[in-house]
Amino acid sequence: MDIYLIFKIAAVGIIVSVVGQILKASGREEQAFLAGLAGLILVLTWVVPYIADLFQMINNLFQW
């Protein structure tokens, strides 16, 4: 796993957190929820290929 992936995930988390707090303070809870959901989907698109590779490696490990 790349260390840059961890940094990108952390950056998205910080940005989503700040945007969410600003939106909640201005009374726009729905947009804050959508911003958090968009951040989650973005991070999942980055992480899912690594999880698929992990399952493939585990599958190959236990095959005879």
N, C-alpha and C positions, 0 to 999 in steps of 0.2 A: 504494500500500500504506500502510496506517495505521501510524504509529509505535507506536500502542497494541498492535497485533498483535505487534510485536517485543518489547515489554515483557511481554506475556502469555506469549509463548513462553519468554522468559528466566525469568520467575517459575515457570513449570511445570518448567523444567529444574532450577532451584535446589531446588524442593520435592521433585522426584523424586530428585535426587541425595542430599539429606539423608535422606529416608525410606529410600532404598536402602542408604545407609551404616549407618543404625541397624538395619535389618533384617538386613544381612549380619553386623554385629557381634554380634547376638543369635542367629546361627545359622539364620536363616530365609532362605536363599538363594532358594528358590522364590517366596516372597512378594515379595522384592526384585526378582526378574525380572518378576513380574506387575505390580508398581508401575511399573517402567520401561516395560513394554509398554503399560500404560494411559496413561501420559504421552505416549508416541509416538502412540497412536491419537487422543488428544485434540488434539494439535498438528496431526496430519494432517487432522482434520476442519475445522480452521481454515484450513489452507493450500491444500487441494485446490481450493476454488472460485477462488482467485487463479491457480493453475496452469491451470485450465480457461479462465479469461479470457485468460491469456497466449497459450495455444494458439489461441484463437479470434481474437485480434488478429493473430497471425502468419499464420493462415489467410486472414484478410481482406486482409492486406497483400500477399500473393502471388497473390491471385485477379485475373484479368483482367476 
